Amino acid sequence: MTELTLLERVDAILAQHGIISQPDGEDRTTYISCGLIGCRLRISQDERMLRCLISFPIYVPDYQRLAMAEALCRINFPLYSGAMEMDMHDGELRFRNGLPILDSVPTQEQLDWLIFWSWGFARRYSMALLEVAVGACDPEVAVAKVEAVGRQMMLEERQE
C-alpha cells in the first residue's frame, strides 16, 4: 500500500468534513464560508513548509486602506502564528499561516489545526474586515466587537 502525500492527506481531512478541494497546479483550493462571505482556501507545499492561504473577496478602496492597516495591526498583534495581510496596491485581503515540515511528517492533529484554526480565525474576523473596508466602523471598534464576543465565550466556558 502506498503512503499518501501530504496534500492527499489534506484532501482526506477536508473530505471528512464534506469539503472537496480541487487541484490548482501543485496546490489544492476550495471555497469556504467565512460568516456572511465566501472565501477561497489554498493549501500549498514546498520542501520546508505547508502553507494555508485564505483569500477574502474584499478589495479595500484606496481611501480605506490606512484604516484597514490599523485593523490588521490590531488583529495580528496577539497572534503566535499566521497573519492577516492586505496588498497595498489593490486592497486584496488574506490570512496566511504555515506549518514547518523541515524534518518530520505532520500529524493529523497538526494538519487539522493548520486548516481549521486558520479557517476559524478568518471567519471570526471577516465581519470586522468588511465593516472597516466599507467605512461602516472604526478599526478599533470593529476589532473590539469581535474580541468582546471571544471574552464573553471564555467567561461562559469557565462558569460551566
N, C-alpha and C positions, 0 to 999 in steps of 0.2 A: 504494500500500500504506500502510495506516495504522500509525502507530507505537504500540507497546504502552505502556500506562500503567505506572507504577512498580509497582503492585500486580499487574498482569498479568505483569510481568517476574518478580516474586517467585513467583507461581503457577507459572511456567515453570521456575524454578530448583528449586522443591520437586518438581514433576512429574518432572524429570530424575533425581531420587533416589527415585522411586516414592511420593511423598507427595502426596496430594490435599488441598488446602485447601478450605474452604467459606466462602462469603461470610457475614459476620455484620454486618449493617448495612453500613457503609463499610469494615469491617475484613475480614481473612482469618484463619481459625482452623483448626487441625488438632490432632490428638493425636499426641504423640511419646513415644518411650521414653527414659526417663532412668534407666537401670540397672534396678533392681527395680520402679520405679514408672512409671506413665504420667503425663505432664504435658500441659498444654494450651499450645500456641504461638499467640500472637495477634500479627499484624502490622498496624499501623495507620499512616496517613499524614495529615499536615496540610501546610500550605503551607511549613513550615520544617523538618520532622523526619519521618523514617521511624522508627517505634518497634517494638521487639520486646519482648514480654512473655511470660514462661514462668511459668505458674501450677502450683505443686505441689499434689497432692491431700493435703497435710498441713496440719492445723489444730492449732497448738501449744496445749496446755491452759494455762490461767492460770498454774499452778504451775511451768511450764517456760519461760515467756516471757522471764524475765530471763536464764536460761542460753542461750536461743536468741539473744537480743540480743547476748550476748557472742560467740557463734559467728559471727553475721553480721558483727560488727565485725572479727573476726579474718580472715574471708574477704574482706571488702571493702577492708581496709587497703591491700593492694598493687595494687589494680585501677586501671587507667588509664581504663577505660570500663565502664559498666554498674554495677549494684549489686544485691546480694541485699537483700530487704526483707521485713518482717513487719508485718502490720496488728495493732497492739497491742490493738485492740478485739476481734477474733475469732480472731487467731492465724494468719491465712492467710499462706502463704509464696509469694514470687515472685522472679523475676530480671527486671530490666528493663535494656534497653540501647537506644541510639538512634544514628542516623546523620543529621547535619545535611544538609539538601538546600537550603540557602539560595539559592545562585546557580549550581548546576550539576546535572547529571544523574549519579547514582551509576553507577559502572562495575559490570560483572558481578562483579569481584573484591570490591568493597566490599559488594555485596549478599550474596554468599556469606559473607563474613566476618561480617557482622551476624547472619545467621541461624545459620550453623553454628558459629561461635565461641561465640555465646551458648548454643546448644544443648549444645555440648560442655562448656562451663563448668557449666551447670546439672546435666548428667549427672555430671560429675566430683564435685560436692559433694552430690548427692542422698542418698547413704547417710549421710554425716555429719549432714545435717539431720535425717534420720529417727531416727538414734541419739540425738541431742540432744532431739528432740521427745518421745520416749518415755522419756527419762531413763536410757537404756542406756549413755551415755557422757558424760563431762565435755566441755564445749565445746573446751577447749584440746587435749585428746587426740583428739577426733573430727576436728578440722581438721588437726592434726599428722599423723594417719594418712594423710589424703588428700595432703597436701603431701610426705610422705616418699616416697610412690609416684611423684610427679612428679619429685622429685630423683633417684630411682633411674633413672627412664627417661632423664633428661638425661645421667646418667653413662654409661649403656649406649650412648646415641647417640654420645657423644664417643669411645668406645672402638672404634667400628666404622670 
